[in-house]
Amino acid sequence: MRGLINKILFIAGLVAVFMAVTSFRMMANPPRKIKLGFIPLTDCAPLVAAKELGLFAKYGVDVELSKEASWANVRDKILNGELDGAHCLFSMPFSVYTGIGGKAGSDMKIAMILNNNGQAITLSKDFCGLVGFKEVNKVAAAVKNVQSRKEVTFAMTFPGGTHDIWLRNWMAAAGVNQKAVGIITIPPPQMVANMRVDNMEGYCVGEPWNGVAAAQNIGFTHIATQDIWKNHPEKALVVNAHFAATEKENLKKVMKAVLEACKWLDNMGNRKKAAGWLTKPNYVNAPLQVIEARLAGSYDLGCELGVQKYKDDGMMFYNNGIVNMPRKSYATWFMAQYVRFGYLKSEPDYKGIAEKLILDDLYAEVAHEMGVPMQPDMQPFKTTYDVPFDPKNVAAYLKTCKR
């Protein structure tokens, strides 16, 4: 019996020594801090939830979230390595790579999509009474009416970014000549302040800045982006190319934490808690009631237009994995819009650029390990006001779409 006790004590001592040595090594060589940026928008919620729920720690990565001032700032910091990755406009890597929104050939990688839907076009009080909610057929006349009194300028957040393309799609559907109005770039958190001082008559941006304009009686929500394209891709986890190439396992851990956060966010019972985090100054820093309402799909439109309820087409973060897979068909569609709206004089190498910038194989690994269903890609689809789009026959689309 004494010999058995001595053996047990000896083994326990070895375990204690091993744990002490391991702990010392970890203290001497702590895990590298991974820095992820975000812009103060409601759809940065997956990164915020992954941090606040302790999911990054659960998967073994030390992540610091960094609040950034503009999409251009995010672009520069991803490219120079100051950020390992960020909550980012899905189309930004294609805009930058093709030379629209940055130096041509600059390489930013898309790891996964973070959300669908949840952006909107806000119009100033100049349009109140001239055009209502989703009255796209009245927009052209309303613009001419306002132009009889003043110049009309619209704002978006980044050239070739998602908000820019939603704005231009809306104008094309409405029959507004894009050369007859001003289009300027404003960072998302500055939209409301700029409209307040009359710098523009409309803008396209993510929430909560559409809801804030309505709540402050500065403007009204004319149309949500899910009304332009239901379940469209919006923000993505975009990463530095060196980080993706040299720290694959760490990136996979980050993606797993974010995917779990996306699942959590799509439980509508959790969104009130998420809104409580997002309202804080270190995150979105906007009124709780506005963030919470629009996250719940309840849009007080402003301009006495009432409340619009979104259910299966509100802001989605997971939707059984439909949201998160980064699709080459989406990449092709955005680059086709660059040709459509004159950003590019000729068609780019859709397939080659999509394959270079989208980490679809890495996402497939993560999805398999997490039990997340994969989705079909390169299938034709149609948005609300546009002609059908076949990613395998872009030339046919460009012949028939409205400019």
N, C-alpha and C positions, 0 to 999 in steps of 0.2 A: 504493500500500500504506500509506504514512504517513497519507494522508487517511482511509483506512478505520479505521486504528488510532485516530486522533484522534476520529472519530465514535463509535467504540465506547467510548472513555474518557469522552467527553462524555455519552453516554447513561447510562453506569454512574454518572457523577457525579450526574446528575439523579435516578436511581433512589435513590441513597444519600441525597440531600437530601430526597426525598419520604418515604422510610422514617423518616428522623430527625424530620421534621415530624410525621408520623403518630404516631410513638412519643411525642413530646413532648405532642401533643394528648391521647393516651390517658392519659398520666401526669397531665396537668392536669385531664382530665375522665374519670376511671376509670368503668367500668360500675357502675351502682348495685348495691349489695349487696342481694340478695333474701333475706329471712329466712323460713325454713320451720320450723315447730315439729313436735315429735313427743313422744309419750308413750312411756316405756320399756316397750315390748312387742315381741315378735318380729316382728310384722307391720309395724313401722316399717322393715323391711329394704329396701324399694325406695328410700327416701330415703337410707338409709345406704349402700347399694350404689352409687347414682348419685353420691354424694359420694366414696366411697373409690375407685371405678373411674375417677374423673375425667370422668364423663359430663356433669355440669353444665358443666364447662370446655369439653368437646368441642363442646357446642352453643352456647357463647358467653354463658353466664350465670354470674355470681358469686353462689353460694348459700352462705349460712350456715345450719347446722342448730342449732336451739335446743331443748334438753331441757326439757320442761315438767312441772309437778307434778300437774296434774289436767285433766280435760276441761273443766271450768268455766273454768280458766285459759286453755286453748286458745281456747275460745269468746270470751272477753273480748278477748284479744289479736288475734284475727282481726277482730272487729268494730271495734276502735278503731284498727286499722292497724299495731299494733306487730309483728304477724306478717303477712306477705303471704299466707301459706297454711300448711297443716299436714296431717300424717297425722291423720286424724280419723274418728270413727264415722260410717258412711255416713248414718245416720238423724239425726244431730245437727242438720243444717240444718233439717229438717222439725220436729223437736221445738222448736227455738228459734223458728222462724217462727210456729208455732201457739201459742206462749206456754207450752208445757209446761216446756221447759228454758231459758227466757230471756224477754226482752221480746218480746211478740208483734209480728210484722212485721220483726224484725231479719233482715237479708239476708246469708246466707253461700252462696257458690256452689260447686257440686260440679263439678270438672273431669274427674275420672276415678275409677274404682275401683282400689284398690291390691291387694286380695287377696280370695280366697274361703276360707271354712272357718277352722279353727285356733283356735277358742275352746272353752271347756268349762265344765261345772258341777262344782265341787268340793264335796264334802260332808265335814263334820268326822268325827272318829273316833266321835262319838256314833252315827253311822249305820252304822258298820262292822259287818257281820254281819246288818244288818236289810235292806239293799238292795244289790244288786251292780251290775255294769256294765250299763247300758242297761235295768235292770229297772224301767222306768217304772211298771208296774202295781203295784209294791210300795211306791211312794213315799208315798202317802197314809197307809197303815198305819204306815209307818216314822215319818212326821212325828208322828202321834198318839202313838206309843210314846215318842218323845223328849219330846213335850209333857207327858207324864205326870210328867216329872222336871224340866222347865225350859221357859222360853219358847223358841220357835224363831224365829230371825231369819235372813233371807237378804240378801245384799248384791249390788249391781250397781254400775255405774260412772258412770251419768249418766241422769237421768229421760228416758225416751223414746229412749235410746240403744240400740244393737244388743244389748248385754249385758242390759239391762233387758227387752227384748222377747223374747230367747231364754229368759230366766228365767221370764217370765210364760207363754210358750207351753208350756214344760215343766210348769209347775204346772197349767195348764189340762188338758194331756194326762193328767197324773197324778191329776186330780180333787182337787187341793189348793185349798181356799178361800183366795184371796189376801188376804182381810180377816182371816183367822184366824192369820196369821203376820206378823212384822215384815219390812219391806223397806227397807233403808237404802242410802245412797250412799257408796261408798268409792273413792278413786283406785286404779287398778290396782296400782302398786308397793306399796301398803299392805295389800293383801288378806291376804297370808300372816301378817304381823305381827298383824293384827286377829283372825285366826282363832286364832293362837297364844294370845292372851289372852282367848279365848272371847267375843269381841264378836258373833260370828255362827256359825251352824251350817252355812252353805253360801254359796257365791258363784258368780257367773258373771263370767268375765273372759277376756282373751286370754292366750296363752302368753307367757312361760314360767311364769306364776304358778300355773297348775294343776300343772305338772310339779314346780315347786319345793315345793309343799305335800306332794305325794306323796313326793318325795325326802327331805324333812325329817320324814316320818311325822306330819304335822299333820292331813292329810286325804287323800282319795282322789278320783280322777277318776271320777265317776259316769256322765257322758255327754259326748261331744264335740258341738259345735254342728253339725258336718257329719252327725251322726246324727239331728239334729232337722230339718235342711234341707240336703241335699247340694248343695254348690257355692253356698251363700248369699253374698250381698254382705256385706262386713264393713267394712274401712276404705276411706276415699276420700281423694283429694287435694282438700281444701276450701280455697277462697281468699277473700280479701277482695274485696268487690264492686267497689271502686274500682280495685284492681289489675287485676281481670279486664276492666274497662271501658277503662282507659287504657293498659295495657301488654300488649295482646293478643299481640304477637310474643314478648315475653319469657315470657309464660305458656306459649305453645306450645313454646318451647325447653325450659322446665322439664318440660313433659309428655313431650316426646320423650326427654329424658334418663331420666325415670322409667320410661317404657315400655321403653326398652332395658334398664334395670336389672331390670325385671320378667321380661323374656325370659331374661336371664342367670340370675336366681334360679330359674327353672323348669328349668334344667339341674341335675339332682340332684347332679351332680359338683361343683357350685359351692357347695353349701349348707354344707359344712364350713368353707370360707373365710368365708362370710357369718356363720356362727356365731362365728367368731373375732373378727370386728369387733363383733358385737352384745354379746358378753360384757364388753367394755371399760366402765370406769366412766362414760365420757362418753356411752355409749349405754344399753344395757339394764341392765348391771351385775348379771348373774345367772350362776350356774354354767354353764360352757361345756358340760359333758356334758348338762345338761338342755335347753339351747337347741338343741344339735346333734341330740339324739335326737328331740325333737318336731318339729323342722324336717324330719327324715328320715322322719317318720311312725311312729316307734317310741315308744309311750306305755307307760311303766311306771306302771300305774294306782295302785299303793299298796294297802293293806288286803289284801295277799296275793291280789289279783285277777289277777296276772300282767301280761303285756305284750300290748297291742293294736297290731296293725300296720295302718296306713292307706297305701293305694297311690294309687288314682286319686281319692281323696277326702280327702287330706291338705291342708295349707295350700298353696294355689295362687296364683301371682302373675300369670300370663299365660295359659296354656292356649289357645294359638293365638288370643289376643285375646278369648276368651269372658269372661275375668275383668273386663276393664278398661272396657268401655263402660258409662257411667252410664245406667241404664234407668229410664224413667218408671213402668214396671210395678212396680219395686221400691219406688219412692217411694210409689206408691199403696198397696202392701201395708203398708208401715210406718204410713202415716197411718190405714189401716183398723184396724190394731192399737190405735192411740190411742183410737179409738171403741170397739172391742171391750173394752178393759180400763178404760174409764171416764175416761181422761185428757181426752177431748173429749166434750161432751154431744151434739153433732150432727156430721154428716159435713162435713168441710171441702171446699174447692174443690180436689179432687185434681188435676185437669188443670191448673188455673191455677197452683197452687203448684209442681207439678213442672216446668212450663214456665219459671217464674220462676227457680227455684233450680238447675236442671240445665243445664250448658253443653254440651248434646248436639251442637249445631252446631259448636262449637269442637273438641270431641273428634273429630267426623267429619272435620274438616279435618286434624287431626294424624294420625288413623288412615290417611287416604288418602295423606298425604305419607310415612308410615312403612311403608306396605304392610300394615297390620294389618286383618284382615277385620272388617267390621261385623257386628253381630248383630241378629236380629229383636227387636222390643220389643212390649209390650202384648199378649203371648200369655198364655193361661191356664197356670197351673202348680200343682203340689201339693207341700206339704211332708210330712214323714214321718207326723206324728200329727194333721194338720189336714185339714179338708175342702178340696176344690179351690178355687182362687182365680182369679177372672176379673177382671182390672183394669178391664174395661169394664162390669162389673156387680157393684159392691162391695156393694150393698144385699142381693143374694141371698146373698152370702157371710156377711154379718153376721147374717142370719136363722138360719143353720145352724151356725156355728162355736161351739165350747165357750168359756164365759167362765172 
